[in-house]
Amino acid sequence: MLFARVVGNVVCTHKDEKLVGSKLLLVQPVGLDDKPRGNVLVAIDSVGAGEGELVLIVQGSSARQTQKTENNPVDCTIFAIVDTIEKQGKTVFTKAKNKME
């Protein structure tokens, strides 16, 4: 699992029939400091995430373990929208502020 920030949308008018109706989003993996880590990825959205939100993603075979992605040709899935992160008893992120502290 990785933290990522939703940075955009991907629109495909023609795609594999198993993916029809699936929303594709651009995600930038980030660290707890909210700084980019690695390359931007295309992810299937299984939870209704939106641009700017902090999300959790999985890659590889784990990306095909959600109800929406089971047995589909996907390699990256958004499976959660982050509300709060606590580290060592301190809140380091809250969705209401939508930024790392």
C-alpha positions as CSV (number, residue, x, y, z in Angstrom):
1,M,0.0,0.0,0.0
2,L,1.1,3.5,-0.8
3,F,-0.1,7.0,-0.2
4,A,-0.9,8.9,-3.4
5,R,-2.4,12.2,-4.4
6,V,-5.0,12.3,-7.1
7,V,-3.6,14.7,-9.7
8,G,-5.9,14.2,-12.8
9,N,-8.2,12.2,-14.9
10,V,-7.7,9.8,-17.8
11,V,-10.5,9.6,-20.4
12,C,-10.5,6.6,-22.8
13,T,-13.4,6.3,-25.2
14,H,-12.3,2.8,-26.3
15,K,-11.1,0.3,-23.7
16,D,-11.3,-3.3,-22.7
17,E,-14.9,-4.3,-22.1
18,K,-14.1,-5.3,-18.6
19,L,-13.2,-1.7,-17.8
20,V,-16.2,0.0,-19.3
21,G,-17.7,2.2,-16.6
22,S,-14.5,2.3,-14.6
23,K,-13.0,5.7,-13.7
24,L,-9.3,6.1,-14.4
25,L,-7.3,8.7,-12.4
26,L,-3.8,9.9,-12.4
27,V,-2.1,9.5,-9.0
28,Q,1.2,10.7,-7.7
29,P,2.7,8.5,-5.0
30,V,3.7,10.7,-2.0
31,G,5.4,10.3,1.3
32,L,4.1,11.5,4.7
33,D,5.7,14.9,3.9
34,D,3.4,15.1,0.8
35,K,6.4,15.2,-1.5
36,P,6.2,13.2,-4.7
37,R,7.8,9.7,-4.7
38,G,8.3,8.1,-8.0
39,N,6.3,8.4,-11.2
40,V,2.7,9.4,-11.8
41,L,0.5,6.3,-12.3
42,V,-2.9,5.5,-13.8
43,A,-5.2,3.9,-11.3
44,I,-8.7,2.4,-11.4
45,D,-10.8,4.2,-8.9
46,S,-12.8,1.7,-6.8
47,V,-14.0,4.2,-4.1
48,G,-15.1,7.5,-5.8
49,A,-12.0,9.6,-5.2
50,G,-11.6,13.0,-6.7
51,E,-8.8,15.3,-7.8
52,G,-6.6,16.6,-4.9
53,E,-7.6,13.9,-2.5
54,L,-5.1,11.8,-0.6
55,V,-5.7,8.1,-1.3
56,L,-4.3,4.6,-0.7
57,I,-3.3,2.6,-3.7
58,V,-2.1,-0.9,-4.3
59,Q,-0.2,-2.3,-7.3
60,G,0.4,-5.6,-8.9
61,S,-1.8,-8.6,-8.2
62,S,-3.3,-6.8,-5.1
63,A,-4.8,-4.3,-7.5
64,R,-7.2,-7.0,-8.7
65,Q,-8.6,-7.9,-5.2
66,T,-11.4,-5.3,-5.0
67,Q,-15.0,-6.1,-6.0
68,K,-14.7,-3.6,-8.9
69,T,-11.3,-4.9,-10.2
70,E,-11.6,-8.7,-9.6
71,N,-10.2,-10.6,-12.7
72,N,-9.7,-7.3,-14.6
73,P,-6.6,-6.1,-16.4
74,V,-5.4,-3.6,-13.8
75,D,-2.1,-3.0,-12.2
76,C,-3.0,0.0,-9.8
77,T,-6.2,0.5,-7.8
78,I,-7.3,3.3,-5.5
79,F,-9.0,1.4,-2.6
80,A,-9.4,4.0,0.1
81,I,-9.7,7.8,0.6
82,V,-7.6,8.9,3.6
83,D,-9.5,10.9,6.3
84,T,-6.8,11.1,9.0
85,I,-3.2,10.0,9.6
86,E,-1.8,9.8,13.1
87,K,1.9,9.1,13.8
88,Q,3.4,8.7,17.2
89,G,0.2,10.1,18.8
90,K,0.1,13.2,16.7
91,T,-2.3,13.9,13.8
92,V,-0.1,14.5,10.7
93,F,-3.0,14.7,8.2
94,T,-6.7,15.5,8.2
95,K,-8.9,15.5,5.2
96,A,-10.6,18.7,6.4
97,K,-7.3,20.5,5.9
98,N,-6.3,18.3,3.0
99,K,-2.6,18.7,3.6
100,M,0.2,17.1,5.6
101,E,1.2,19.0,8.7
